[in-house]
């Protein structure tokens, strides 16, 4: 289900006007985040929040232009700090 459709069907929200938004994805040609262009769909990669968190937990580097390197390093430190300590049997 698309989120907008779900909101349209939610009782009590019938009077609310839902504003459309433009989907952003990683543009491999421009090497940066950009608004998705369906005419060039093969040039775009969707990096979901789940995928981003996985990359950060694993200390991997996202594609150049995906995010400011300083901001990315903060995310990596945060998500790696959430890791459970490994069992240290003696």
C-alpha positions as a Markdown table, in Angstrom:
| # | Residue | x | y | z |
|---|---|---|---|---|
| 1 | Unk | 0.0 | 0.0 | 0.0 |
| 2 | Unk | 1.1 | 3.5 | -0.7 |
| 3 | Unk | 1.2 | 5.7 | 2.4 |
| 4 | Unk | -1.0 | 8.4 | 0.7 |
| 5 | Unk | -3.7 | 5.9 | -0.1 |
| 6 | Unk | -3.7 | 4.6 | 3.5 |
| 7 | Unk | -4.1 | 8.2 | 4.8 |
| 8 | Unk | -6.9 | 8.8 | 2.3 |
| 9 | Unk | -8.8 | 5.9 | 3.8 |
| 10 | Unk | -8.2 | 6.8 | 7.4 |
| 11 | Unk | -11.4 | 7.9 | 9.2 |
| 12 | Unk | -11.2 | 11.4 | 10.5 |
| 13 | Unk | -8.7 | 12.5 | 7.8 |
| 14 | Unk | -11.2 | 13.0 | 5.0 |
| 15 | Unk | -11.0 | 16.8 | 5.3 |
| 16 | Unk | -7.2 | 16.8 | 5.2 |
| 17 | Unk | -5.6 | 17.8 | 1.9 |
| 18 | Unk | -2.6 | 15.5 | 1.3 |
| 19 | Unk | 0.3 | 17.2 | -0.5 |
| 20 | Unk | 2.2 | 15.1 | -3.1 |
| 21 | Unk | 5.9 | 14.8 | -2.7 |
| 22 | Unk | 8.7 | 14.1 | -5.1 |
| 23 | Unk | 10.7 | 10.9 | -4.6 |
| 24 | Unk | 14.4 | 11.4 | -4.2 |
| 25 | Unk | 17.0 | 8.7 | -5.1 |
| 26 | Unk | 20.7 | 8.4 | -5.7 |
| 27 | Unk | 21.5 | 9.6 | -9.3 |
| 28 | Unk | 24.4 | 7.4 | -10.5 |
| 29 | Unk | 25.1 | 9.7 | -13.4 |
| 30 | Unk | 25.3 | 12.9 | -11.4 |
| 31 | Unk | 26.8 | 11.1 | -8.3 |
| 32 | Unk | 24.4 | 12.8 | -5.9 |
| 33 | Unk | 20.9 | 12.6 | -4.5 |
| 34 | Unk | 18.3 | 14.0 | -6.9 |
| 35 | Unk | 14.6 | 13.9 | -7.7 |
| 36 | Unk | 13.7 | 10.6 | -9.4 |
| 37 | Unk | 13.2 | 11.0 | -13.2 |
| 38 | Unk | 11.1 | 8.1 | -14.6 |
| 39 | Unk | 12.6 | 8.7 | -18.0 |
| 40 | Unk | 16.0 | 7.8 | -16.6 |
| 41 | Unk | 15.0 | 5.2 | -14.1 |
| 42 | Unk | 18.0 | 3.0 | -14.9 |
| 43 | Unk | 20.3 | 5.9 | -13.6 |
| 44 | Unk | 18.7 | 5.9 | -10.1 |
| 45 | Unk | 19.2 | 3.8 | -7.0 |
| 46 | Unk | 16.8 | 3.9 | -4.1 |
| 47 | Unk | 18.7 | 3.8 | -0.8 |
| 48 | Unk | 16.1 | 2.9 | 1.8 |
| 49 | Unk | 16.4 | 3.8 | 5.4 |
| 50 | Unk | 17.0 | 0.2 | 6.2 |
| 51 | Unk | 19.8 | -0.1 | 3.7 |
| 52 | Unk | 21.4 | 3.1 | 5.0 |
| 53 | Unk | 21.3 | 1.9 | 8.6 |
| 54 | Unk | 22.8 | -1.4 | 7.5 |
| 55 | Unk | 25.7 | 0.4 | 5.7 |
| 56 | Unk | 26.3 | 2.5 | 8.7 |
| 57 | Unk | 26.3 | -0.4 | 11.2 |
| 58 | Unk | 28.8 | -2.3 | 8.9 |
| 59 | Unk | 31.0 | 0.8 | 8.6 |
| 60 | Unk | 30.6 | 0.9 | 4.9 |
| 61 | Unk | 30.8 | 4.0 | 2.8 |
| 62 | Unk | 27.7 | 5.0 | 0.8 |
| 63 | Unk | 28.1 | 6.2 | -2.8 |
| 64 | Unk | 29.9 | 9.5 | -3.2 |
| 65 | Unk | 27.4 | 12.4 | -3.1 |
| 66 | Unk | 24.8 | 10.4 | -1.1 |
| 67 | Unk | 25.5 | 12.3 | 2.1 |
| 68 | Unk | 28.0 | 14.7 | 3.6 |
| 69 | Unk | 31.0 | 12.7 | 4.8 |
| 70 | Unk | 31.0 | 14.3 | 8.3 |
| 71 | Unk | 27.3 | 13.6 | 8.7 |
| 72 | Unk | 27.8 | 10.0 | 7.6 |
| 73 | Unk | 30.6 | 9.5 | 10.1 |
| 74 | Unk | 28.2 | 10.6 | 12.9 |
| 75 | Unk | 25.6 | 8.0 | 11.7 |
| 76 | Unk | 28.2 | 5.3 | 11.5 |
| 77 | Unk | 29.4 | 6.0 | 15.1 |
| 78 | Unk | 25.8 | 6.1 | 16.3 |
| 79 | Unk | 24.6 | 2.8 | 14.6 |
| 80 | Unk | 27.8 | 1.0 | 15.6 |
| 81 | Unk | 27.3 | 2.1 | 19.2 |
| 82 | Unk | 24.0 | 0.2 | 19.1 |
| 83 | Unk | 25.7 | -3.1 | 18.4 |
| 84 | Unk | 25.4 | -5.6 | 21.2 |
| 85 | Unk | 28.7 | -6.6 | 22.9 |
| 86 | Unk | 30.0 | -9.9 | 21.6 |
| 87 | Unk | 30.1 | -12.9 | 23.9 |
| 88 | Unk | 33.5 | -13.0 | 25.5 |
| 89 | Unk | 33.8 | -16.5 | 26.9 |
| 90 | Unk | 37.1 | -17.0 | 28.6 |
